[in-house]
Amino acid sequence: MQSPWRRPARVVPFAFLALIIVGTALMMLPAARAEPGHAPFVTALFTAASAVCVTGLAVVDTPTYWSTFGQVLLTVLSQIGGFGIMTLATLLSILVTRRLGVRGRLLAQAESAGLTGANMVALLRRVAMVMLIAESAITVVLTLRFWLGYDYTFGRALWEAVFHAVQAFNNAGFALYSDSLVGFVTDPWICVTLALGVLAGSIGFPVLFELAREWRTPGCWSTHTWLTVAGSLLFTIVGFLVFLIFEWRNPGTLGPLSVPGKMLAAFTQDVMTRSGGFNSIDMGNLNSETIAVTNGLMFIGGGSASTAGGIKITTFLLLAYVIWAEIRGEPDVVIRKRRIAEESQRQAVTVALLGVALVATGTVVLDALTDGIPFDRALFEVTSAFATVGLSTGITPGLPPSAQIVLVVLMFCGRVGTIAVGTAIALNTRRRLYRYPEERPLVG
């Protein structure tokens, strides 16, 4: 019998689709809703898909629409979705490595710092341990802050801390406050803690595992780890400066805050743009320049095999190196004295172009299904859904059911598609025993 892992492009989507269907059925239970009656199908489907795909977009007000049982379901679905994403993506990367052949396997093993030798059970334990440690640390800090700083009862403080810890590390972004984190915009204990949790979840398990062993010797890092860490720092700095420069005097965002408050809000919102989904300022009041840059940051996303979405940092930076090598006339793409395989380059181009196609098509369809919504707002919403970020300018609840279904499809494709497509391309790579004559079409 053929192993299902030989067809990961089929296994992964069906696994997440099954979880979304189960989640939708559970969210439609009368017990999941705060008021009498059950949630409409589209509302339950959208919420379940958003939780499983760790997006955080919502068509209803989470703290008032869903009961405690419903909020627990959101937590469980987000946790399962995040855990499944990290484990499946990592296992598929191992599968790809083992299909490379002896020479390719040895090279990949050197690049992945021994991760390819991990068995499935050990891998699951490691991922679970990382998630437990990270979420526990976030929970402790938030519990103490809510309990001592805001006079919550200990039970309420603990529950809200657990809920937001799961949402942060899994980059889901659901919040138990109608304005997300706007009420805590100047509180570093809450904002910085959640931001660090989002960063940890967006790095990716292979990188976290390697950093834990080799954090003192950056020169020994694999190319993947180096690109992820360097890219995360680069985009964090860029986003931070963009929010400060364009929103400094905006009365609807950073304008009313003190200088330290502006710095904290800019940092928090910059990190959340990478896939966190929380917002500490009103996204509907952003300037058009900030929205444009935010779209780009959301589209890039976080690290591979992480809970973050987007086309991934390594994909974007690899394409940048390809362009640089082409401009310089170099025959090979070289990163840190390592030649990048042509298969990886084609894979990066494919993932990026498919992402562009999905966002462009989704924006056009969403614009056609709605009336009176500015094009830049529609583009923002579509990019947020595809990149599984969860940020919104406030138009999501008012969208018609047909437009909400479009966002559900984008969340699913953006969350599962990049993993399945990338792996399928890598596994279908084969060598021909012959080559056709070369031709050079005009380009540009």
C-alpha positions in Angstrom: 0.0 0.0 0.0 1.4 3.4 -1.0 2.2 5.7 1.9 0.0 8.8 2.1 3.2 10.8 2.7 4.0 10.3 -0.9 1.2 12.6 -1.7 1.6 15.4 0.8 -0.1 17.9 -1.5 -3.3 15.8 -0.8 -2.8 14.8 2.8 -2.1 18.3 4.2 -5.1 20.1 2.7 -7.5 17.3 3.6 -6.3 17.1 7.2 -6.9 20.8 7.7 -10.2 20.7 5.8 -11.4 17.9 8.1 -10.5 20.0 11.1 -12.3 23.0 9.8 -15.4 21.0 9.1 -15.4 19.6 12.7 -14.7 23.1 14.1 -17.6 24.5 12.1 -20.0 21.9 13.5 -18.8 22.6 17.1 -19.0 26.4 16.7 -22.6 26.0 15.5 -23.7 24.3 18.8 -26.0 26.5 20.8 -23.6 26.3 23.8 -20.9 28.0 21.8 -22.9 31.2 21.4 -23.5 33.7 24.3 -27.1 34.4 23.3 -29.8 31.8 22.6 -29.7 29.9 19.4 -26.8 28.7 17.2 -24.4 30.7 15.1 -25.2 30.9 11.3 -23.3 28.5 9.1 -21.1 31.2 7.4 -20.3 32.8 10.8 -19.3 29.4 12.3 -17.3 28.4 9.1 -15.5 31.7 9.0 -14.6 31.6 12.7 -13.5 27.9 12.6 -11.4 28.4 9.4 -9.8 31.5 10.9 -8.9 29.6 14.1 -7.6 26.5 12.4 -5.6 28.5 9.9 -4.4 30.7 12.8 -5.5 33.8 11.1 -7.6 35.8 13.6 -10.0 37.5 11.3 -13.5 37.7 12.8 -16.9 38.5 11.5 -18.4 38.9 15.0 -17.2 40.4 18.3 -15.3 37.5 19.9 -15.8 38.5 23.6 -19.6 39.2 23.3 -20.8 36.8 20.6 -19.2 33.6 21.8 -19.8 32.0 25.1 -17.0 30.7 27.4 -17.4 27.4 25.7 -17.1 29.0 22.3 -14.0 30.8 23.4 -12.5 27.6 24.7 -13.2 26.0 21.3 -11.4 28.9 19.6 -8.4 28.2 21.9 -8.4 24.5 21.1 -8.8 25.0 17.4 -6.0 27.6 17.3 -3.7 25.3 19.3 -4.4 22.3 17.1 -4.0 24.4 14.0 -0.7 25.9 15.1 0.7 22.5 16.3 -0.4 20.8 13.1 1.2 23.5 11.0 4.6 23.3 12.8 4.7 19.5 12.8 3.4 18.9 9.3 5.7 21.5 7.7 8.7 20.2 9.6 7.9 16.6 8.8 7.4 17.4 5.1 10.8 19.2 5.0 12.4 16.0 6.4 10.5 14.0 3.8 11.9 16.2 1.1 15.4 15.9 2.4 15.2 12.1 2.5 14.1 12.0 -1.2 17.1 14.0 -2.4 19.4 11.0 -2.8 22.7 10.3 -1.0 24.6 13.4 -2.1 21.7 15.7 -1.7 20.8 14.2 1.7 24.3 14.8 3.0 24.3 18.4 1.9 20.8 18.9 3.3 21.8 17.3 6.6 24.7 19.7 6.9 22.4 22.6 6.2 19.7 21.5 8.6 22.1 20.8 11.5 21.0 17.2 12.0 17.3 17.8 12.1 16.8 15.1 9.4 17.8 12.4 11.9 14.8 13.1 14.1 12.1 10.6 14.2 8.4 11.5 14.2 7.7 10.8 17.9 10.8 12.8 19.0 9.8 15.6 16.7 6.3 15.8 18.0 7.6 15.9 21.6 10.0 18.7 20.8 7.4 20.8 19.1 4.9 20.2 22.0 7.6 21.1 24.5 8.6 24.3 22.7 4.9 25.4 22.5 4.3 24.5 26.2 7.3 26.4 27.5 6.6 29.5 25.4 2.9 29.6 26.2 3.5 28.9 29.9 6.0 31.8 30.1 3.5 34.2 28.4 0.7 32.9 30.6 2.7 33.6 33.8 3.5 37.2 32.9 0.0 38.0 31.7 -1.7 36.4 34.7 0.4 38.5 37.1 -0.2 41.7 35.1 -3.9 41.2 34.8 -4.3 40.1 38.5 -2.0 42.7 40.1 -2.2 45.6 37.6 -5.9 45.5 36.6 -7.5 44.0 39.7 -8.9 41.0 37.8 -9.8 38.0 39.9 -7.2 35.4 39.7 -9.5 33.0 37.8 -10.3 35.6 35.1 -6.6 36.7 34.9 -5.5 33.2 34.4 -8.1 32.4 31.7 -7.5 35.5 29.7 -3.7 34.9 30.0 -4.0 31.4 28.7 -6.3 32.4 25.8 -4.0 35.2 24.7 -0.8 33.1 25.2 -2.2 30.5 22.8 -3.2 33.1 20.3 0.1 34.9 20.4 2.5 31.9 20.0 0.3 30.4 17.3 0.0 33.8 15.6 -3.8 33.5 15.6 -4.7 36.9 16.9 -8.2 36.5 18.4 -8.6 38.7 21.5 -11.1 38.8 24.4 -11.4 42.6 24.0 -13.6 44.2 21.3 -10.8 46.6 20.5 -8.1 43.9 20.6 -5.1 45.5 22.4 -6.0 49.1 21.9 -6.8 49.5 25.6 -3.3 48.3 26.5 -1.4 50.3 23.9 1.0 51.8 26.5 1.3 48.8 28.7 4.7 47.1 27.9 4.0 44.1 30.2 1.2 43.0 27.9 2.2 44.4 24.5 5.9 43.3 24.7 5.0 39.9 26.1 2.5 39.2 23.4 4.9 40.6 20.7 7.7 38.3 21.9 5.3 35.4 21.8 4.4 36.2 18.2 8.0 36.5 17.2 8.8 33.1 18.8 6.0 31.4 17.0 6.8 33.1 13.7 10.5 31.9 13.6 9.7 28.3 13.0 10.6 25.1 14.9 13.7 24.1 12.8 15.2 27.5 13.5 14.3 27.5 17.2 15.8 24.1 17.5 19.1 25.1 15.8 19.3 28.4 17.7 19.0 26.5 21.0 22.1 24.5 20.1 24.1 27.0 18.1 23.2 30.4 19.4 26.8 31.1 20.4 28.2 30.3 17.0 26.3 32.1 14.2 29.0 31.1 11.7 27.7 27.5 12.0 24.1 28.3 11.3 22.5 26.8 8.3 21.5 29.0 5.4 17.9 28.7 6.2 18.4 29.8 9.9 20.6 32.7 8.8 18.1 33.9 6.3 15.2 33.6 8.8 17.0 35.4 11.6 18.5 38.1 9.4 15.2 38.6 7.6 13.2 38.8 10.8 15.5 41.5 12.2 15.5 43.4 8.9 11.7 43.5 8.5 11.1 44.2 12.2 13.3 47.3 11.9 11.8 48.4 8.6 8.2 48.0 9.9 9.1 49.8 13.1 10.5 52.8 11.3 7.6 52.9 8.8 5.0 53.1 11.6 7.0 55.8 13.4 7.6 57.9 10.3 4.1 57.8 8.7 2.0 57.6 11.9 3.9 59.9 14.3 1.4 62.8 13.9 -1.7 60.8 12.9 -4.4 61.7 15.5 -6.1 58.4 14.9 -3.1 56.2 15.7 0.2 57.3 17.3 -0.5 61.0 17.4 -2.1 61.3 20.9 0.6 59.1 22.6 3.7 60.1 24.4 7.1 59.5 22.8 7.6 56.2 24.8 4.1 55.3 23.9 4.7 55.9 20.2 7.8 53.7 20.3 6.0 50.9 22.1 2.9 51.0 19.8 5.1 51.1 16.7 7.1 48.1 17.8 4.0 46.1 18.8 2.0 46.8 15.7 5.1 46.1 13.5 5.5 42.7 15.1 1.8 41.9 14.8 1.9 42.8 11.1 4.2 39.8 10.6 1.3 37.5 11.3 0.3 38.1 14.9 -3.1 39.6 14.2 -3.5 41.7 17.4 -3.7 45.4 17.0 -2.8 48.1 19.6 -3.9 51.0 17.3 -6.9 51.4 15.1 -6.0 49.9 11.8 -8.9 51.7 10.1 -7.2 55.1 10.7 -3.8 54.2 9.2 -2.4 56.4 6.5 -2.3 55.1 3.0 1.5 54.9 3.0 1.4 52.7 6.1 -1.2 50.5 4.6 0.9 49.9 1.5 4.0 48.9 3.5 1.9 46.8 5.8 0.5 44.9 2.9 4.1 44.1 1.8 5.1 42.9 5.3 2.0 40.8 5.7 2.6 39.2 2.3 6.2 38.3 3.2 5.1 36.8 6.6 7.4 34.9 8.9 9.7 31.8 8.9 9.1 28.5 7.2 7.6 25.6 9.3 6.2 28.2 11.7 2.8 29.4 12.7 3.2 32.5 10.6 1.8 32.9 7.1 2.8 34.7 3.9 5.2 33.5 1.3 7.8 33.3 4.1 11.0 35.3 4.7 13.3 32.7 3.1 11.3 32.8 -0.1 11.5 36.6 -0.4 15.2 36.8 0.5 16.1 34.0 -1.9 14.4 35.8 -4.7 16.3 39.0 -3.7 19.6 37.0 -4.0 18.4 35.6 -7.4 17.8 39.1 -8.7 21.2 40.3 -7.3 23.0 37.5 -8.9 21.3 38.1 -12.2 22.2 41.8 -12.1 25.8 41.0 -11.5 25.9 38.4 -14.2 26.8 35.6 -11.7 26.2 32.0 -13.0 25.2 30.8 -9.5 23.2 32.2 -6.6 25.5 32.1 -3.6 24.5 32.8 0.0 27.3 32.7 2.7 29.5 30.6 0.5 26.8 28.2 -0.3 25.4 27.7 -3.8 21.6 27.6 -3.9 20.1 24.8 -5.9 18.2 25.7 -9.0 15.2 23.7 -7.7 15.0 25.9 -4.7 15.1 29.0 -6.8 12.2 27.7 -9.0 10.3 26.7 -5.9 10.6 30.2 -4.5 9.5 31.8 -7.8 6.5 29.5 -8.0 5.4 30.1 -4.4 5.8 33.9 -4.7 3.9 34.1 -8.1 1.1 31.9 -6.9 0.8 34.2 -3.8 0.6 37.2 -6.0 -2.0 35.6 -8.2 -4.2 34.6 -5.2 -4.0 38.1 -3.7 -4.7 39.8 -7.1 -7.6 37.5 -7.9 -9.0 37.7 -4.4 -8.9 41.4 -4.4 -10.7 41.7 -7.8 -13.4 39.2 -6.6 -13.9 40.9 -3.3 -14.2 44.3 -5.0 -16.8 42.9 -7.4 -18.9 41.4 -4.5 -18.9 44.5 -2.4 -20.1 48.1 -2.9 -18.5 51.2 -1.6 -15.3 49.6 -0.2 -12.1 51.4 -1.2 -9.8 49.3 -3.3 -6.9 49.7 -0.8 -9.1 48.4 2.0 -10.1 45.4 -0.1 -6.5 44.7 -0.9 -5.6 44.9 2.8 -8.3 42.5 3.8 -7.4 40.0 1.1 -3.6 40.2 1.9 -4.4 39.7 5.6 -6.5 36.6 4.9 -4.0 35.1 2.4 -1.0 35.7 4.8 -3.1 34.5 7.7 -2.4 37.7 9.7 -5.8 38.6 10.9 -5.5 42.4 10.9 -8.5 44.3 9.5 -9.4 47.9 8.8 -12.9 47.0 10.2 -14.7 46.0 7.0 -14.8 42.2 7.7 -18.1 42.1 9.8 -19.9 44.1 7.2 -19.0 42.0 4.2 -21.7 39.9 2.5 -21.6 36.2 3.1 -20.2 35.6 -0.5 -17.3 37.9 0.2 -16.7 36.2 3.6 -16.5 32.8 1.8 -13.9 34.3 -0.5 -11.8 35.2 2.6 -12.3 31.7 4.0 -10.8 30.2 0.7 -7.9 32.6 0.9 -7.2 31.7 4.5 -7.2 28.1 3.6 -5.0 28.5 0.5 -2.6 30.8 2.2 -2.2 28.6 5.2 -2.1 25.1 3.6 -1.3 26.0 0.0 2.2 27.3 0.4 3.2 24.2 2.4 1.6 21.7 0.1 2.7 23.3 -3.2 6.2 23.9 -2.1 6.6 20.3 -0.9 4.9 18.9 -4.0 7.3 20.8 -6.3 10.3 19.6 -4.3 9.1 15.9 -4.3 8.3 16.0 -8.0 11.7 17.2 -9.0 13.3 14.6 -11.4 16.4 14.5 -13.6 16.0 13.9 -17.3 18.5 11.9 -19.2 18.4 14.4 -22.1 18.1 18.2 -22.6 16.4 20.1 -25.4 18.2 22.7 -27.5 18.5 26.0 -25.7 16.4 29.1 -26.8 16.6 32.6 -25.4 13.2 34.5 -25.7 13.4 38.3 -25.3 12.7 39.4 -21.7 11.8 42.9 -20.6 
